[in-house]
Amino acid sequence: MTKNATTLCEPETFEVTTHSVSCDGGAKHAQIQGSANGHPKVFMDMGQMDSVDCKYCGKRFVLKAEF
Ligand SMILES: [Zn+2]
């Protein structure tokens, strides 16, 4: 039970290497949330931030800081 609660509150996070990312929802997570199966592909730019959330599915893209 406690396991499930943790999973629900945790946003799906993707590590990316560029500030510009694209998201189309993805079937896997959409089923868990019980909302629409994916969404139109959108492109997002983090600008000066190091992370961005997809406004459609809430997926979080985090810039992978590696040198
Ligand atoms: Zn999305």
N, CA, C, O and the ligand as a Tripos MOL2 file, in Angstrom:
@<TRIPOS>MOLECULE
protein
  269   267    68     0     0
PROTEIN
NO_CHARGES

@<TRIPOS>ATOM
      1 N           0.8340   -1.2130    0.0000 N.3       1 MET1
      2 CA          0.0000    0.0000    0.0000 C.3       1 MET1
      3 C           0.8640    1.2570    0.0000 C.2       1 MET1
      4 O           0.6750    2.1510   -0.8250 O.2       1 MET1
      5 N           1.7880    1.3140    0.9080 N.am      2 THR2
      6 CA          2.6770    2.4780    0.9440 C.3       2 THR2
      7 C           3.4610    2.5890   -0.3640 C.2       2 THR2
      8 O           3.8000    3.6850   -0.8110 O.2       2 THR2
      9 N           3.7350    1.4540   -0.9560 N.am      3 LYS3
     10 CA          4.4630    1.4250   -2.2070 C.3       3 LYS3
     11 C           3.6800    2.1890   -3.2890 C.2       3 LYS3
     12 O           4.2440    3.0080   -4.0150 O.2       3 LYS3
     13 N           2.3920    1.9110   -3.3810 N.am      4 ASN4
     14 CA          1.5640    2.5520   -4.3980 C.3       4 ASN4
     15 C           1.4880    4.0570   -4.2090 C.2       4 ASN4
     16 O           1.5610    4.8140   -5.1770 O.2       4 ASN4
     17 N           1.3440    4.4870   -2.9810 N.am      5 ALA5
     18 CA          1.2170    5.9120   -2.7020 C.3       5 ALA5
     19 C           2.4480    6.6630   -3.1820 C.2       5 ALA5
     20 O           2.3400    7.7520   -3.7470 O.2       5 ALA5
     21 N           3.5950    6.0900   -2.9600 N.am      6 THR6
     22 CA          4.8340    6.7370   -3.3840 C.3       6 THR6
     23 C           4.8830    6.8680   -4.8970 C.2       6 THR6
     24 O           5.2860    7.9010   -5.4310 O.2       6 THR6
     25 N           4.4690    5.8150   -5.5770 N.am      7 THR7
     26 CA          4.5330    5.8180   -7.0370 C.3       7 THR7
     27 C           3.6220    6.8860   -7.6270 C.2       7 THR7
     28 O           3.9800    7.5340   -8.6110 O.2       7 THR7
     29 N           2.4650    7.0700   -7.0440 N.am      8 LEU8
     30 CA          1.5000    8.0170   -7.5990 C.3       8 LEU8
     31 C           1.9870    9.4590   -7.4850 C.2       8 LEU8
     32 O           1.7060   10.2790   -8.3590 O.2       8 LEU8
     33 N           2.7000    9.7660   -6.4360 N.am      9 CYS9
     34 CA          3.1340   11.1420   -6.2200 C.3       9 CYS9
     35 C           4.3900   11.4850   -7.0190 C.2       9 CYS9
     36 O           4.7160   12.6560   -7.2130 O.2       9 CYS9
     37 N           5.0670   10.4790   -7.4640 N.am     10 GLU10
     38 CA          6.3510   10.6940   -8.1300 C.3      10 GLU10
     39 C           6.1590   10.9600   -9.6130 C.2      10 GLU10
     40 O           5.6580   10.0930  -10.3300 O.2      10 GLU10
     41 N           6.5480   12.1440  -10.0960 N.am     11 PRO11
     42 CA          6.4470   12.4110  -11.5310 C.3      11 PRO11
     43 C           7.4970   11.6280  -12.2980 C.2      11 PRO11
     44 O           8.5930   11.3830  -11.7940 O.2      11 PRO11
     45 N           7.1630   11.2440  -13.5000 N.am     12 GLU12
     46 CA          8.1250   10.5290  -14.3160 C.3      12 GLU12
     47 C           9.2070   11.4900  -14.7800 C.2      12 GLU12
     48 O           8.9130   12.5690  -15.2940 O.2      12 GLU12
     49 N          10.4280   11.1030  -14.5990 N.am     13 THR13
     50 CA         11.5370   11.9970  -14.9090 C.3      13 THR13
     51 C          12.4390   11.4020  -15.9770 C.2      13 THR13
     52 O          12.7740   10.2180  -15.9490 O.2      13 THR13
     53 N          12.8180   12.2480  -16.9100 N.am     14 PHE14
     54 CA         13.7380   11.8250  -17.9590 C.3      14 PHE14
     55 C          14.9850   12.6880  -17.9250 C.2      14 PHE14
     56 O          14.9040   13.9120  -17.8240 O.2      14 PHE14
     57 N          16.1090   12.0570  -18.0080 N.am     15 GLU15
     58 CA         17.3460   12.8090  -18.1070 C.3      15 GLU15
     59 C          17.6420   13.0700  -19.5740 C.2      15 GLU15
     60 O          17.6190   12.1600  -20.4030 O.2      15 GLU15
     61 N          17.9200   14.3260  -19.8760 N.am     16 VAL16
     62 CA         18.2210   14.6880  -21.2510 C.3      16 VAL16
     63 C          19.5350   15.4610  -21.2770 C.2      16 VAL16
     64 O          20.0290   15.9190  -20.2460 O.2      16 VAL16
     65 N          20.0790   15.5910  -22.4600 N.am     17 THR17
     66 CA         21.3900   16.2410  -22.5770 C.3      17 THR17
     67 C          21.3070   17.5670  -23.3090 C.2      17 THR17
     68 O          22.3160   18.2490  -23.4840 O.2      17 THR17
     69 N          20.1000   17.9360  -23.7410 N.am     18 THR18
     70 CA         19.9460   19.2180  -24.4210 C.3      18 THR18
     71 C          18.8110   20.0050  -23.7710 C.2      18 THR18
     72 O          17.9510   19.4390  -23.0960 O.2      18 THR18
     73 N          18.8260   21.3030  -23.9860 N.am     19 HIS19
     74 CA         17.7790   22.1530  -23.4120 C.3      19 HIS19
     75 C          16.4660   22.0220  -24.1560 C.2      19 HIS19
     76 O          15.4010   22.3260  -23.6200 O.2      19 HIS19
     77 N          16.5510   21.5690  -25.3950 N.am     20 SER20
     78 CA         15.3330   21.4220  -26.1920 C.3      20 SER20
     79 C          14.8900   19.9690  -26.1790 C.2      20 SER20
     80 O          15.6470   19.0800  -26.5680 O.2      20 SER20
     81 N          13.6750   19.7300  -25.7370 N.am     21 VAL21
     82 CA         13.1650   18.3690  -25.6710 C.3      21 VAL21
     83 C          11.8010   18.3070  -26.3560 C.2      21 VAL21
     84 O          11.1480   19.3280  -26.5660 O.2      21 VAL21
     85 N          11.3980   17.1160  -26.6900 N.am     22 SER22
     86 CA         10.0700   16.9120  -27.2610 C.3      22 SER22
     87 C           9.3850   15.7960  -26.5000 C.2      22 SER22
     88 O          10.0370   14.9050  -25.9570 O.2      22 SER22
     89 N           8.0580   15.8550  -26.4660 N.am     23 CYS23
     90 CA          7.2980   14.8490  -25.7360 C.3      23 CYS23
     91 C           6.0060   14.5680  -26.4900 C.2      23 CYS23
     92 O           5.3520   15.4840  -26.9880 O.2      23 CYS23
     93 N           5.6530   13.3140  -26.5670 N.am     24 ASP24
     94 CA          4.3740   12.9700  -27.1860 C.3      24 ASP24
     95 C           3.5260   12.1070  -26.2460 C.2      24 ASP24
     96 O           2.6260   11.3850  -26.6740 O.2      24 ASP24
     97 N           3.8370   12.2050  -24.9800 N.am     25 GLY25
     98 CA          3.0420   11.4650  -24.0120 C.3      25 GLY25
     99 C           3.6130   10.1000  -23.7000 C.2      25 GLY25
    100 O           4.0810    9.8480  -22.5900 O.2      25 GLY25
    101 N           3.5730    9.2360  -24.6670 N.am     26 GLY26
    102 CA          4.0670    7.8940  -24.4120 C.3      26 GLY26
    103 C           2.9770    7.0400  -23.8020 C.2      26 GLY26
    104 O           2.3090    7.4670  -22.8600 O.2      26 GLY26
    105 N           2.7910    5.8640  -24.3140 N.am     27 ALA27
    106 CA          1.6550    5.0390  -23.9050 C.3      27 ALA27
    107 C           1.8080    4.5100  -22.4900 C.2      27 ALA27
    108 O           0.8260    4.3820  -21.7600 O.2      27 ALA27
    109 N           3.0280    4.2070  -22.1070 N.am     28 LYS28
    110 CA          3.2550    3.5130  -20.8460 C.3      28 LYS28
    111 C           2.7160    4.2970  -19.6520 C.2      28 LYS28
    112 O           1.9340    3.7770  -18.8570 O.2      28 LYS28
    113 N           3.1380    5.5320  -19.5400 N.am     29 HIS29
    114 CA          2.7670    6.3160  -18.3700 C.3      29 HIS29
    115 C           1.3140    6.7770  -18.4550 C.2      29 HIS29
    116 O           0.6470    6.9210  -17.4310 O.2      29 HIS29
    117 N           0.8290    7.0070  -19.6600 N.am     30 ALA30
    118 CA         -0.5390    7.4990  -19.8370 C.3      30 ALA30
    119 C          -1.5470    6.5140  -19.2510 C.2      30 ALA30
    120 O          -2.5730    6.9090  -18.6990 O.2      30 ALA30
    121 N          -1.2400    5.2470  -19.3800 N.am     31 GLN31
    122 CA         -2.1620    4.2410  -18.8620 C.3      31 GLN31
    123 C          -2.2000    4.2890  -17.3470 C.2      31 GLN31
    124 O          -3.2560    4.1140  -16.7390 O.2      31 GLN31
    125 N          -1.0680    4.5200  -16.7490 N.am     32 ILE32
    126 CA         -1.0060    4.5750  -15.2900 C.3      32 ILE32
    127 C          -1.8300    5.7440  -14.7760 C.2      32 ILE32
    128 O          -2.5370    5.6190  -13.7760 O.2      32 ILE32
    129 N          -1.7410    6.8650  -15.4480 N.am     33 GLN33
    130 CA         -2.4680    8.0470  -14.9980 C.3      33 GLN33
    131 C          -3.9460    7.9680  -15.3250 C.2      33 GLN33
    132 O          -4.7560    8.6890  -14.7410 O.2      33 GLN33
    133 N          -4.3000    7.0910  -16.2600 N.am     34 GLY34
    134 CA         -5.6980    6.9370  -16.6030 C.3      34 GLY34
    135 C          -6.2270    8.0710  -17.4530 C.2      34 GLY34
    136 O          -7.4410    8.2230  -17.5930 O.2      34 GLY34
    137 N          -5.3480    8.8610  -18.0170 N.am     35 SER35
    138 CA         -5.7940    9.9590  -18.8750 C.3      35 SER35
    139 C          -5.6360    9.5420  -20.3360 C.2      35 SER35
    140 O          -5.5850    8.3530  -20.6500 O.2      35 SER35
    141 N          -5.5600   10.5100  -21.2050 N.am     36 ALA36
    142 CA         -5.4760   10.2190  -22.6310 C.3      36 ALA36
    143 C          -4.2250    9.4300  -22.9730 C.2      36 ALA36
    144 O          -3.2090    9.5260  -22.2850 O.2      36 ALA36
    145 N          -4.3050    8.6700  -24.0110 N.am     37 ASN37
    146 CA         -3.1480    7.9140  -24.4750 C.3      37 ASN37
    147 C          -2.2280    8.8270  -25.2670 C.2      37 ASN37
    148 O          -2.3980    9.0100  -26.4720 O.2      37 ASN37
    149 N          -1.2710    9.3880  -24.5850 N.am     38 GLY38
    150 CA         -0.3450   10.2760  -25.2580 C.3      38 GLY38
    151 C          -0.9990   11.5920  -25.6350 C.2      38 GLY38
    152 O          -2.1310   11.8710  -25.2390 O.2      38 GLY38
    153 N          -0.2910   12.3870  -26.3910 N.am     39 HIS39
    154 CA         -0.7950   13.6930  -26.8120 C.3      39 HIS39
    155 C          -0.0010   14.1220  -28.0320 C.2      39 HIS39
    156 O           1.0280   13.5250  -28.3470 O.2      39 HIS39
    157 N          -0.4730   15.1570  -28.7220 N.am     40 PRO40
    158 CA          0.3020   15.6260  -29.8760 C.3      40 PRO40
    159 C           1.7310   15.9600  -29.4640 C.2      40 PRO40
    160 O           1.9720   16.4670  -28.3690 O.2      40 PRO40
    161 N           2.6490   15.6760  -30.3330 N.am     41 LYS41
    162 CA          4.0530   15.9060  -30.0140 C.3      41 LYS41
    163 C           4.3150   17.4000  -29.8440 C.2      41 LYS41
    164 O           3.9690   18.2130  -30.7010 O.2      41 LYS41
    165 N           4.9260   17.7320  -28.7340 N.am     42 VAL42
    166 CA          5.2360   19.1330  -28.4670 C.3      42 VAL42
    167 C           6.7310   19.2800  -28.2160 C.2      42 VAL42
    168 O           7.3960   18.3680  -27.7230 O.2      42 VAL42
    169 N           7.2320   20.4460  -28.5670 N.am     43 PHE43
    170 CA          8.6400   20.7430  -28.3320 C.3      43 PHE43
    171 C           8.7350   21.7950  -27.2400 C.2      43 PHE43
    172 O           7.9920   22.7760  -27.2370 O.2      43 PHE43
    173 N           9.6460   21.5810  -26.3290 N.am     44 MET44
    174 CA          9.7980   22.5140  -25.2120 C.3      44 MET44
    175 C          11.2600   22.9250  -25.0820 C.2      44 MET44
    176 O          12.1740   22.1740  -25.4240 O.2      44 MET44
    177 N          11.4470   24.1200  -24.5860 N.am     45 ASP45
    178 CA         12.8150   24.5870  -24.3590 C.3      45 ASP45
    179 C          12.9470   25.0370  -22.9080 C.2      45 ASP45
    180 O          12.0980   25.7680  -22.3990 O.2      45 ASP45
    181 N          13.9980   24.6040  -22.2590 N.am     46 MET46
    182 CA         14.1830   24.9320  -20.8480 C.3      46 MET46
    183 C          14.6220   26.3780  -20.6310 C.2      46 MET46
    184 O          14.5150   26.9210  -19.5320 O.2      46 MET46
    185 N          15.1170   26.9850  -21.7070 N.am     47 GLY47
    186 CA         15.6290   28.3300  -21.5350 C.3      47 GLY47
    187 C          16.8050   28.3210  -20.5790 C.2      47 GLY47
    188 O          17.7950   27.6290  -20.8160 O.2      47 GLY47
    189 N          16.7050   29.0870  -19.4970 N.am     48 GLN48
    190 CA         17.8090   29.1520  -18.5410 C.3      48 GLN48
    191 C          17.6440   28.1470  -17.4130 C.2      48 GLN48
    192 O          18.5050   28.0380  -16.5400 O.2      48 GLN48
    193 N          16.5430   27.4180  -17.4320 N.am     49 MET49
    194 CA         16.3110   26.4280  -16.3910 C.3      49 MET49
    195 C          17.0770   25.1480  -16.7110 C.2      49 MET49
    196 O          17.6600   25.0070  -17.7860 O.2      49 MET49
    197 N          17.0630   24.2340  -15.7690 N.am     50 ASP50
    198 CA         17.6960   22.9430  -16.0430 C.3      50 ASP50
    199 C          16.6690   21.8130  -16.0110 C.2      50 ASP50
    200 O          17.0170   20.6340  -15.9380 O.2      50 ASP50
    201 N          15.3920   22.2050  -16.0670 N.am     51 SER51
    202 CA         14.3610   21.1850  -16.1660 C.3      51 SER51
    203 C          13.0920   21.8180  -16.7200 C.2      51 SER51
    204 O          12.8990   23.0300  -16.6310 O.2      51 SER51
    205 N          12.2360   20.9880  -17.2900 N.am     52 VAL52
    206 CA         10.9810   21.4850  -17.8280 C.3      52 VAL52
    207 C           9.9330   20.3900  -17.6960 C.2      52 VAL52
    208 O          10.2340   19.2070  -17.8560 O.2      52 VAL52
    209 N           8.7030   20.7930  -17.4040 N.am     53 ASP53
    210 CA          7.6230   19.8210  -17.2880 C.3      53 ASP53
    211 C           6.7500   19.8920  -18.5270 C.2      53 ASP53
    212 O           6.4380   20.9750  -19.0220 O.2      53 ASP53
    213 N           6.3620   18.7330  -19.0190 N.am     54 CYS54
    214 CA          5.4260   18.7120  -20.1310 C.3      54 CYS54
    215 C           4.0640   19.1500  -19.6130 C.2      54 CYS54
    216 O           3.5480   18.5810  -18.6510 O.2      54 CYS54
    217 N           3.4830   20.1630  -20.2520 N.am     55 LYS55
    218 CA          2.2030   20.6790  -19.7660 C.3      55 LYS55
    219 C           1.0610   19.7310  -20.0810 C.2      55 LYS55
    220 O          -0.0260   19.8620  -19.5190 O.2      55 LYS55
    221 N           1.2950   18.7760  -20.9750 N.am     56 TYR56
    222 CA          0.2460   17.8240  -21.3240 C.3      56 TYR56
    223 C           0.1910   16.6500  -20.3650 C.2      56 TYR56
    224 O          -0.8710   16.3170  -19.8390 O.2      56 TYR56
    225 N           1.3340   16.0250  -20.1390 N.am     57 CYS57
    226 CA          1.3190   14.7870  -19.3630 C.3      57 CYS57
    227 C           2.0840   14.8960  -18.0520 C.2      57 CYS57
    228 O           2.0970   13.9530  -17.2620 O.2      57 CYS57
    229 N           2.7260   16.0450  -17.8140 N.am     58 GLY58
    230 CA          3.4020   16.2230  -16.5430 C.3      58 GLY58
    231 C           4.7600   15.5650  -16.4510 C.2      58 GLY58
    232 O           5.4060   15.5940  -15.4030 O.2      58 GLY58
    233 N           5.1880   14.9780  -17.5390 N.am     59 LYS59
    234 CA          6.4930   14.3500  -17.5580 C.3      59 LYS59
    235 C           7.5770   15.4090  -17.3520 C.2      59 LYS59
    236 O           7.5080   16.5010  -17.9160 O.2      59 LYS59
    237 N           8.5620   15.0760  -16.5490 N.am     60 ARG60
    238 CA          9.6140   16.0590  -16.2390 C.3      60 ARG60
    239 C          10.9190   15.7010  -16.9440 C.2      60 ARG60
    240 O          11.4130   14.5760  -16.8610 O.2      60 ARG60
    241 N          11.4460   16.6810  -17.6260 N.am     61 PHE61
    242 CA         12.7270   16.4900  -18.3010 C.3      61 PHE61
    243 C          13.7900   17.2730  -17.5380 C.2      61 PHE61
    244 O          13.6710   18.4800  -17.3300 O.2      61 PHE61
    245 N          14.8160   16.5630  -17.1340 N.am     62 VAL62
    246 CA         15.8680   17.1870  -16.3400 C.3      62 VAL62
    247 C          17.1750   17.1490  -17.1150 C.2      62 VAL62
    248 O          17.5750   16.1080  -17.6360 O.2      62 VAL62
    249 N          17.8260   18.2870  -17.1810 N.am     63 LEU63
    250 CA         19.0980   18.3490  -17.8840 C.3      63 LEU63
    251 C          20.1610   17.5800  -17.1060 C.2      63 LEU63
    252 O          20.3740   17.8090  -15.9150 O.2      63 LEU63
    253 N          20.8060   16.6860  -17.7940 N.am     64 LYS64
    254 CA         21.8250   15.8860  -17.1630 C.3      64 LYS64
    255 C          23.1350   16.6550  -17.1660 C.2      64 LYS64
    256 O          23.7460   16.8680  -18.2140 O.2      64 LYS64
    257 N          23.5490   17.0590  -15.9990 N.am     65 ALA65
    258 CA         24.7700   17.8570  -15.8910 C.3      65 ALA65
    259 C          25.9680   16.9200  -15.8550 C.2      65 ALA65
    260 O          26.2560   16.2880  -14.8390 O.2      65 ALA65
    261 N          26.6460   16.8490  -16.9670 N.am     66 GLU66
    262 CA         27.8050   15.9680  -17.0190 C.3      66 GLU66
    263 C          28.8750   16.6180  -17.8820 C.2      66 GLU66
    264 O          28.5990   17.1010  -18.9800 O.2      66 GLU66
    265 N          30.0810   16.6220  -17.3770 N.am     67 PHE67
    266 CA         31.1610   17.2480  -18.1190 C.3      67 PHE67
    267 C          32.2530   16.2490  -18.4550 C.2      67 PHE67
    268 O          33.2480   16.6100  -19.0830 O.2      67 PHE67
    269 ZN          4.1300   14.9430  -22.5010 Zn       68 ZN68
@<TRIPOS>BOND
     1     1     2 1
     2     2     3 1
     3     3     4 2
     4     3     5 am
     5     5     6 1
     6     6     7 1
     7     7     8 2
     8     7     9 am
     9     9    10 1
    10    10    11 1
    11    11    12 2
    12    11    13 am
    13    13    14 1
    14    14    15 1
    15    15    16 2
    16    15    17 am
    17    17    18 1
    18    18    19 1
    19    19    20 2
    20    19    21 am
    21    21    22 1
    22    22    23 1
    23    23    24 2
    24    23    25 am
    25    25    26 1
    26    26    27 1
    27    27    28 2
    28    27    29 am
    29    29    30 1
    30    30    31 1
    31    31    32 2
    32    31    33 am
    33    33    34 1
    34    34    35 1
    35    35    36 2
    36    35    37 am
    37    37    38 1
    38    38    39 1
    39    39    40 2
    40    39    41 am
    41    41    42 1
    42    42    43 1
    43    43    44 2
    44    43    45 am
    45    45    46 1
    46    46    47 1
    47    47    48 2
    48    47    49 am
    49    49    50 1
    50    50    51 1
    51    51    52 2
    52    51    53 am
    53    53    54 1
    54    54    55 1
    55    55    56 2
    56    55    57 am
    57    57    58 1
    58    58    59 1
    59    59    60 2
    60    59    61 am
    61    61    62 1
    62    62    63 1
    63    63    64 2
    64    63    65 am
    65    65    66 1
    66    66    67 1
    67    67    68 2
    68    67    69 am
    69    69    70 1
    70    70    71 1
    71    71    72 2
    72    71    73 am
    73    73    74 1
    74    74    75 1
    75    75    76 2
    76    75    77 am
    77    77    78 1
    78    78    79 1
    79    79    80 2
    80    79    81 am
    81    81    82 1
    82    82    83 1
    83    83    84 2
    84    83    85 am
    85    85    86 1
    86    86    87 1
    87    87    88 2
    88    87    89 am
    89    89    90 1
    90    90    91 1
    91    91    92 2
    92    91    93 am
    93    93    94 1
    94    94    95 1
    95    95    96 2
    96    95    97 am
    97    97    98 1
    98    98    99 1
    99    99   100 2
   100    99   101 am
   101   101   102 1
   102   102   103 1
   103   103   104 2
   104   103   105 am
   105   105   106 1
   106   106   107 1
   107   107   108 2
   108   107   109 am
   109   109   110 1
   110   110   111 1
   111   111   112 2
   112   111   113 am
   113   113   114 1
   114   114   115 1
   115   115   116 2
   116   115   117 am
   117   117   118 1
   118   118   119 1
   119   119   120 2
   120   119   121 am
   121   121   122 1
   122   122   123 1
   123   123   124 2
   124   123   125 am
   125   125   126 1
   126   126   127 1
   127   127   128 2
   128   127   129 am
   129   129   130 1
   130   130   131 1
   131   131   132 2
   132   131   133 am
   133   133   134 1
   134   134   135 1
   135   135   136 2
   136   135   137 am
   137   137   138 1
   138   138   139 1
   139   139   140 2
   140   139   141 am
   141   141   142 1
   142   142   143 1
   143   143   144 2
   144   143   145 am
   145   145   146 1
   146   146   147 1
   147   147   148 2
   148   147   149 am
   149   149   150 1
   150   150   151 1
   151   151   152 2
   152   151   153 am
   153   153   154 1
   154   154   155 1
   155   155   156 2
   156   155   157 am
   157   157   158 1
   158   158   159 1
   159   159   160 2
   160   159   161 am
   161   161   162 1
   162   162   163 1
   163   163   164 2
   164   163   165 am
   165   165   166 1
   166   166   167 1
   167   167   168 2
   168   167   169 am
   169   169   170 1
   170   170   171 1
   171   171   172 2
   172   171   173 am
   173   173   174 1
   174   174   175 1
   175   175   176 2
   176   175   177 am
   177   177   178 1
   178   178   179 1
   179   179   180 2
   180   179   181 am
   181   181   182 1
   182   182   183 1
   183   183   184 2
   184   183   185 am
   185   185   186 1
   186   186   187 1
   187   187   188 2
   188   187   189 am
   189   189   190 1
   190   190   191 1
   191   191   192 2
   192   191   193 am
   193   193   194 1
   194   194   195 1
   195   195   196 2
   196   195   197 am
   197   197   198 1
   198   198   199 1
   199   199   200 2
   200   199   201 am
   201   201   202 1
   202   202   203 1
   203   203   204 2
   204   203   205 am
   205   205   206 1
   206   206   207 1
   207   207   208 2
   208   207   209 am
   209   209   210 1
   210   210   211 1
   211   211   212 2
   212   211   213 am
   213   213   214 1
   214   214   215 1
   215   215   216 2
   216   215   217 am
   217   217   218 1
   218   218   219 1
   219   219   220 2
   220   219   221 am
   221   221   222 1
   222   222   223 1
   223   223   224 2
   224   223   225 am
   225   225   226 1
   226   226   227 1
   227   227   228 2
   228   227   229 am
   229   229   230 1
   230   230   231 1
   231   231   232 2
   232   231   233 am
   233   233   234 1
   234   234   235 1
   235   235   236 2
   236   235   237 am
   237   237   238 1
   238   238   239 1
   239   239   240 2
   240   239   241 am
   241   241   242 1
   242   242   243 1
   243   243   244 2
   244   243   245 am
   245   245   246 1
   246   246   247 1
   247   247   248 2
   248   247   249 am
   249   249   250 1
   250   250   251 1
   251   251   252 2
   252   251   253 am
   253   253   254 1
   254   254   255 1
   255   255   256 2
   256   255   257 am
   257   257   258 1
   258   258   259 1
   259   259   260 2
   260   259   261 am
   261   261   262 1
   262   262   263 1
   263   263   264 2
   264   263   265 am
   265   265   266 1
   266   266   267 1
   267   267   268 2
@<TRIPOS>SUBSTRUCTURE
     1 MET1         2 RESIDUE 1 A MET
     2 THR2         6 RESIDUE 1 A THR
     3 LYS3        10 RESIDUE 1 A LYS
     4 ASN4        14 RESIDUE 1 A ASN
     5 ALA5        18 RESIDUE 1 A ALA
     6 THR6        22 RESIDUE 1 A THR
     7 THR7        26 RESIDUE 1 A THR
     8 LEU8        30 RESIDUE 1 A LEU
     9 CYS9        34 RESIDUE 1 A CYS
    10 GLU10       38 RESIDUE 1 A GLU
    11 PRO11       42 RESIDUE 1 A PRO
    12 GLU12       46 RESIDUE 1 A GLU
    13 THR13       50 RESIDUE 1 A THR
    14 PHE14       54 RESIDUE 1 A PHE
    15 GLU15       58 RESIDUE 1 A GLU
    16 VAL16       62 RESIDUE 1 A VAL
    17 THR17       66 RESIDUE 1 A THR
    18 THR18       70 RESIDUE 1 A THR
    19 HIS19       74 RESIDUE 1 A HIS
    20 SER20       78 RESIDUE 1 A SER
    21 VAL21       82 RESIDUE 1 A VAL
    22 SER22       86 RESIDUE 1 A SER
    23 CYS23       90 RESIDUE 1 A CYS
    24 ASP24       94 RESIDUE 1 A ASP
    25 GLY25       98 RESIDUE 1 A GLY
    26 GLY26      102 RESIDUE 1 A GLY
    27 ALA27      106 RESIDUE 1 A ALA
    28 LYS28      110 RESIDUE 1 A LYS
    29 HIS29      114 RESIDUE 1 A HIS
    30 ALA30      118 RESIDUE 1 A ALA
    31 GLN31      122 RESIDUE 1 A GLN
    32 ILE32      126 RESIDUE 1 A ILE
    33 GLN33      130 RESIDUE 1 A GLN
    34 GLY34      134 RESIDUE 1 A GLY
    35 SER35      138 RESIDUE 1 A SER
    36 ALA36      142 RESIDUE 1 A ALA
    37 ASN37      146 RESIDUE 1 A ASN
    38 GLY38      150 RESIDUE 1 A GLY
    39 HIS39      154 RESIDUE 1 A HIS
    40 PRO40      158 RESIDUE 1 A PRO
    41 LYS41      162 RESIDUE 1 A LYS
    42 VAL42      166 RESIDUE 1 A VAL
    43 PHE43      170 RESIDUE 1 A PHE
    44 MET44      174 RESIDUE 1 A MET
    45 ASP45      178 RESIDUE 1 A ASP
    46 MET46      182 RESIDUE 1 A MET
    47 GLY47      186 RESIDUE 1 A GLY
    48 GLN48      190 RESIDUE 1 A GLN
    49 MET49      194 RESIDUE 1 A MET
    50 ASP50      198 RESIDUE 1 A ASP
    51 SER51      202 RESIDUE 1 A SER
    52 VAL52      206 RESIDUE 1 A VAL
    53 ASP53      210 RESIDUE 1 A ASP
    54 CYS54      214 RESIDUE 1 A CYS
    55 LYS55      218 RESIDUE 1 A LYS
    56 TYR56      222 RESIDUE 1 A TYR
    57 CYS57      226 RESIDUE 1 A CYS
    58 GLY58      230 RESIDUE 1 A GLY
    59 LYS59      234 RESIDUE 1 A LYS
    60 ARG60      238 RESIDUE 1 A ARG
    61 PHE61      242 RESIDUE 1 A PHE
    62 VAL62      246 RESIDUE 1 A VAL
    63 LEU63      250 RESIDUE 1 A LEU
    64 LYS64      254 RESIDUE 1 A LYS
    65 ALA65      258 RESIDUE 1 A ALA
    66 GLU66      262 RESIDUE 1 A GLU
    67 PHE67      266 RESIDUE 1 A PHE
    68 ZN68       269 GROUP 0 **** ****
